[in-house]
Amino acid sequence: MTTAANRVDPLRYLADELDSLRQQGLYRSLRILEGEQRTRSVFDGRSVVNLSSNNYLGLTTHPRLRQRAMEAIEQLGVGSGAVRTIAGTMDIHMELERRLAAFKHTEAVVVFQSGFTANAGTVSSVLTKDDVIISDELNHASIIDGCRLSRAAIKVFPHKDVDEARKILQGLPAAQRKLLITDGVFSMDGDLGPLPALCALAEEYGCIMMVDDAHASGVFGRNGRGTVDHFGMHGRVDIQVGTLSKAIGALGGYVAGSRSLVEFLYHRARPFLFSTSHPPSVAATCIAALDVLLEEPQLIDQLWENTRFFKAGLVALGFDTGISESPITPVMVGDGALAMRLSDGLFQEGVFAQGIAFPTVPRGKARIRTIVTATHTRDELQYALDAFASVGRELGIIP
């Protein structure tokens, strides 16, 4: 008779996988944040310059956002109590969607619980097994999962290679429904998708054009409207995905497009149908963030000033920052274990810059991913550069 004491653990293989990660030097413990998400934060009891947050504009602690959140809790409670399609659509959810649509210059917007569910829920909803997706090889994991869930055929083109995307389209039946999809800003390398060329390609072959602008929201375009605005592609992108969890400083994702697209997602997007809607305080915070983007554009100017300073400092030290065109600046290392040693060494020197290795990036392309924000001081950024210099030389990464 099997008892709890002698039962064979069917999940033992997971422990073996974790042991393998430890042996490769790739095992990571979660860093625990104590207090607020700021440019200098306390992680694991150590005060560090924080270069690992997506808090591009420092809005997680902005007084206007705090105030709106507290007011919403006082007036509307802490939760919505239901999914949107039953009893969980509040006035404030509709106000947020109207404000986002006006901000993005689209007919309508639907808000999701996260950027991940916005991508995965949309792609899996609008396509069927008879359709085809043409996707950049470095698109975000949420796009990849949405593609798989849709059961559509998936054709992957090399990163930013518009000519190869064209060759794929040339081999497809003209009548077949096609979705051409790219990140606006690629989250690991920090480069921009070739949006103008892809929009032209989509129009030539009758594709649905979709852009994930998560890391462009609040960063590129007028007042942070994203890469569609940055490149002047309004009216040429059918589906825009944005996030409320990064530069906006709160939580969630959204899809912007035509009224029919949004109405369809109301009826078919499974994350929308089966997840409780945002607490009213979160929706209120996001509305306040839009006000800040429109009324305090100097935050974005400061973000880019800090970005230029930090990038130039890394390059001057001899680090390889890859092909970044954004505040996401990778410090390319190559070997995964070495990248983790660099990250750990930086942490000991008072800088939190997370190491990234396989499977998040391909083998041999491990890096430290840094993100500069608008609220970093020049002294904090110089402190971080000095730490990179010290640890990078100690590990032989730079001369």
Summary of the structure (lengths in Angstrom):
residues: 399
radius of gyration: 22.1
end to end distance: 64.4
largest distance: 70.5
contacts: 1384
relative contact order: 0.16
helix: 43%
strand: 17%
